[in-house]
Amino acid sequence: AHVPPGCEIAFDRITPEEAWPGSSFDVALCIDVLHHVPKADQRAFVKSLARPAQRIVLKDVSPKPFWMGMANVVTDLVVNRQLVHLVDEQDVATWLREEGFEIVENKRIHALLYSHYVMVADRTRAVSS
């Protein structure tokens, strides 16, 4: 990737217990995280991700088609010993729109037995807390 002169790029890895770094940032990347968040906390997680970001790039496991979603669930159960919680990309898109984002790209990717979605969303308006 090309980074124009004068641009600064920083990547931060934080645990669920840590606060977000800084008050805002240009882009938040969320890669294969959401399905590891408990179902009851997924909406709040997306809201917390959206609050400081101007753009969100989110890739996660798709529950569609069903058999591919189940292949992901079984793989996480066997490999990571964790029961994951797949969330439909349309739900994620709705949550992001509620937080003032426009979905500028949303596509599904099939690889072997697995299905993922990639979503890019840009902030179009501020949302009050």
SERO-4910 file (N, C-alpha, C, O; in steps of 0.05 Angstrom, whole numbers):
BEGIN
 pado doro    nc1    nc2    nc3   cac1   cac2   cac3    cc1    cc2    cc3    oc1    oc2    oc3
  Ala    A     17    -24      0      0      0      0     18     25      0     39     25     12
  His    A      8     45    -13     23     70    -15     12     90      6    -13     94      8
  Val    A     29    101     22     22    121     42     33    148     33     57    151     31
  Pro    A     15    167     28     25    193     19     43    206     40     40    202     64
  Pro    A     62    223     31     79    237     50     63    253     70     43    266     62
  Gly    A     71    253     95     57    269    115     34    254    129     23    263    148
  Cys    A     27    230    118      6    215    130     17    197    152     40    187    150
  Glu    A      3    194    173     12    177    195     -7    154    198    -32    158    198
  Ile    A      3    130    201    -13    106    205     -5     93    231     19     89    237
  Ala    A    -25     87    247    -20     74    273    -40     51    276    -64     54    270
  Phe    A    -30     28    284    -47      5    290    -46      0    320    -25     -2    331
  Asp    A    -70     -3    332    -71    -10    360    -87    -35    364   -108    -39    352
  Arg    A    -77    -53    381    -91    -77    388    -99    -73    417    -82    -69    434
  Ile    A   -125    -75    422   -135    -72    449   -152    -95    458   -163   -109    441
  Thr    A   -153   -100    484   -169   -121    495   -198   -110    499   -201    -86    499
  Pro    A   -217   -127    503   -245   -117    508   -247   -100    533   -265    -83    534
  Glu    A   -229   -103    551   -230    -87    576   -219    -59    573   -224    -42    590
  Glu    A   -202    -55    553   -189    -29    549   -207     -9    535   -225    -17    519
  Ala    A   -203     17    541   -217     38    527   -205     42    499   -182     35    494
  Trp    A   -221     53    481   -212     59    454   -190     80    456   -191     98    473
  Pro    A   -169     78    440   -148     97    440   -157    124    428   -166    124    405
  Gly    A   -153    146    442   -160    172    432   -190    176    430   -206    158    436
  Ser    A   -198    200    421   -226    206    420   -239    200    393   -263    196    391
  Ser    A   -222    198    372   -233    191    346   -210    181    328   -186    186    334
  Phe    A   -217    168    307   -197    159    287   -211    156    260   -235    155    258
  Asp    A   -194    156    240   -204    156    212   -217    130    204   -239    129    194
  Val    A   -203    108    209   -213     81    200   -210     61    223   -190     60    237
  Ala    A   -231     46    227   -230     23    246   -232     -2    229   -251     -6    214
  Leu    A   -213    -20    233   -214    -47    220   -223    -67    241   -213    -68    263
  Cys    A   -242    -83    234   -252   -104    252   -253   -129    235   -272   -134    220
  Ile    A   -233   -146    239   -229   -169    222   -234   -195    238   -219   -201    257
  Asp    A   -255   -209    232   -261   -235    245   -263   -233    275   -252   -250    289
  Val    A   -276   -212    285   -279   -208    313   -308   -212    322   -313   -224    342
  Leu    A   -326   -200    307   -354   -198    316   -366   -225    324   -381   -226    344
  His    A   -360   -246    310   -373   -272    317   -362   -284    343   -373   -303    353
  His    A   -340   -272    354   -330   -281    380   -342   -265    403   -338   -272    426
  Val    A   -357   -244    397   -370   -228    417   -397   -241    424   -411   -250    406
  Pro    A   -403   -244    450   -429   -256    457   -452   -243    443   -453   -219    440
  Lys    A   -472   -259    435   -495   -249    419   -508   -225    432   -514   -205    418
  Ala    A   -511   -225    458   -524   -203    472   -508   -178    472   -519   -156    477
  Asp    A   -482   -179    466   -464   -156    466   -457   -146    439   -443   -126    436
  Gln    A   -465   -160    418   -456   -153    391   -465   -125    382   -449   -110    371
  Arg    A   -490   -118    387   -500    -91    380   -484    -69    394   -476    -49    382
  Ala    A   -480    -73    420   -464    -53    436   -436    -51    426   -424    -30    426
  Phe    A   -424    -74    418   -397    -74    407   -395    -58    382   -377    -41    379
  Val    A   -414    -61    364   -414    -46    338   -417    -16    345   -405      1    332
  Lys    A   -435    -10    363   -439     18    371   -413     30    382   -406     53    375
  Ser    A   -399     15    399   -374     25    410   -352     28    389   -336     47    390
  Leu    A   -352     11    369   -333     13    347   -340     37    329   -322     51    320
  Ala    A   -366     42    325   -375     64    308   -370     91    321   -365    111    306
  Arg    A   -372     93    347   -372    119    360   -347    136    352   -351    159    344
  Pro    A   -323    125    353   -300    143    347   -291    143    318   -272    157    311
  Ala    A   -303    126    301   -292    122    274   -306    139    253   -330    145    256
  Gln    A   -292    146    232   -303    159    208   -309    139    186   -327    143    170
  Arg    A   -294    117    186   -298     95    167   -294     69    182   -276     67    199
  Ile    A   -310     50    175   -307     23    187   -304      3    164   -320      3    145
  Val    A   -284    -14    167   -281    -37    149   -284    -62    166   -268    -67    184
  Leu    A   -305    -77    161   -312    -99    178   -313   -124    160   -327   -125    140
  Lys    A   -298   -145    169   -299   -171    155   -306   -191    177   -294   -192    198
  Asp    A   -326   -208    171   -333   -228    191   -345   -252    177   -350   -252    153
  Val    A   -350   -272    192   -362   -297    183   -392   -292    176   -406   -280    192
  Ser    A   -400   -302    153   -428   -299    145   -444   -325    153   -433   -347    150
  Pro    A   -468   -321    163   -484   -345    169   -498   -356    143   -513   -376    145
  Lys    A   -493   -344    121   -506   -352     96   -485   -361     76   -464   -348     74
  Pro    A   -489   -382     61   -511   -401     65   -507   -416     91   -485   -418    102
  Phe    A   -528   -428    101   -529   -440    127   -506   -461    131   -492   -460    151
  Trp    A   -502   -478    111   -482   -499    114   -454   -488    116   -437   -499    131
  Met    A   -448   -465    103   -422   -452    105   -419   -439    132   -397   -440    145
  Gly    A   -440   -427    142   -440   -416    169   -434   -437    190   -418   -433    208
  Met    A   -447   -460    187   -442   -482    206   -414   -493    203   -402   -501    224
  Ala    A   -402   -493    180   -374   -501    177   -356   -483    193   -337   -492    206
  Asn    A   -362   -457    193   -346   -438    210   -350   -444    239   -331   -444    255
  Val    A   -375   -449    247   -381   -454    275   -366   -479    285   -354   -478    306
  Val    A   -367   -500    269   -354   -525    277   -324   -521    278   -311   -531    297
  Thr    A   -313   -506    259   -284   -501    259   -275   -486    284   -256   -494    296
  Asp    A   -290   -465    291   -283   -450    315   -286   -467    340   -270   -465    359
  Leu    A   -306   -484    340   -310   -502    363   -287   -522    366   -278   -527    388
  Val    A   -279   -533    344   -257   -553    345   -230   -540    349   -214   -549    366
  Val    A   -224   -520    334   -197   -507    334   -194   -489    358   -173   -491    372
  Asn    A   -213   -472    363   -210   -452    385   -225   -460    410   -222   -446    431
  Arg    A   -240   -481    409   -256   -490    432   -275   -468    442   -278   -463    466
  Gln    A   -287   -454    423   -304   -432    429   -329   -434    412   -328   -438    387
  Leu    A   -353   -432    425   -378   -431    410   -382   -402    401   -386   -384    418
  Val    A   -382   -397    375   -384   -370    365   -413   -363    359   -430   -380    359
  His    A   -417   -337    353   -444   -327    349   -445   -311    323   -439   -287    323
  Leu    A   -453   -324    302   -454   -311    276   -477   -291    275   -498   -295    286
  Val    A   -471   -268    262   -491   -247    259   -494   -240    230   -474   -237    215
  Asp    A   -519   -238    221   -525   -232    193   -514   -205    186   -517   -186    201
  Glu    A   -502   -203    163   -491   -177    154   -512   -155    151   -506   -132    154
  Gln    A   -537   -163    146   -559   -143    145   -564   -130    172   -571   -106    174
  Asp    A   -561   -146    193   -564   -135    220   -541   -115    226   -546    -93    237
  Val    A   -517   -122    218   -494   -105    222   -498    -79    206   -493    -57    217
  Ala    A   -507    -81    182   -512    -57    165   -533    -39    178   -530    -15    178
  Thr    A   -554    -51    189   -575    -35    203   -563    -21    227   -568      3    231
  Trp    A   -547    -35    243   -535    -23    267   -517      1    259   -517     21    272
  Leu    A   -501     -3    237   -484     19    228   -500     43    218   -492     66    223
  Arg    A   -521     38    204   -538     60    194   -549     75    218   -551    100    218
  Glu    A   -558     61    238   -568     74    263   -547     91    276   -554    110    290
  Glu    A   -522     85    272   -500    101    283   -490    123    265   -470    135    270
  Gly    A   -505    128    243   -498    150    225   -479    143    202   -465    160    192
  Phe    A   -478    117    194   -461    108    173   -477    101    148   -500     93    150
  Glu    A   -464    104    126   -474     94    100   -457     71     92   -433     72     93
  Ile    A   -470     49     84   -456     26     74   -447     31     45   -464     34     28
  Val    A   -421     33     40   -411     39     13   -403     14     -1   -400     14    -26
  Glu    A   -398     -8     13   -392    -34      1   -401    -56     20   -396    -54     44
  Asn    A   -412    -76      8   -420   -100     24   -420   -123      5   -437   -126    -13
  Lys    A   -401   -141      9   -399   -164     -9   -393   -189      7   -381   -189     29
  Arg    A   -401   -211     -4   -396   -237      9   -374   -251     -7   -373   -250    -31
  Ile    A   -357   -265      9   -335   -280     -3   -337   -309      6   -338   -314     30
  His    A   -337   -327    -14   -337   -355     -8   -309   -366    -12   -297   -362    -33
  Ala    A   -298   -380      7   -272   -393      5   -273   -421     17   -278   -424     41
  Leu    A   -270   -440      0   -272   -468      8   -299   -473     21   -320   -470      9
  Leu    A   -299   -481     47   -324   -486     61   -335   -462     76   -356   -464     89
  Tyr    A   -322   -439     73   -329   -417     91   -340   -393     75   -332   -389     52
  Ser    A   -357   -378     88   -368   -354     76   -363   -330     95   -368   -332    119
  His    A   -354   -309     83   -349   -284     99   -362   -261     85   -369   -262     61
  Tyr    A   -366   -239     99   -374   -214     87   -354   -193     93   -342   -193    115
  Val    A   -352   -174     75   -335   -151     78   -353   -127     74   -367   -124     54
  Met    A   -353   -109     94   -370    -86     94   -353    -61     99   -336    -61    117
  Val    A   -357    -40     82   -344    -15     86   -366      6     91   -385      7     75
  Ala    A   -363     21    112   -384     41    119   -370     67    126   -350     68    140
  Asp    A   -382     89    116   -371    116    120   -391    132    137   -416    130    133
  Arg    A   -381    147    156   -398    164    172   -410    186    155   -396    199    140
  Thr    A   -436    189    157   -450    210    142   -461    232    161   -467    254    153
  Arg    A   -464    224    187   -474    243    206   -466    235    234   -461    211    239
  Ala    A   -466    254    252   -461    248    280   -486    237    293   -508    245    286
  Val    A   -483    219    312   -505    208    327   -501    215    356   -479    211    367
  Ser    A   -522    225    369   -519    232    397   -518    207    414   -530    187    407
  Ser    A   -504    208    437   -501    185    454   -526    177    466   -527    157    481
***
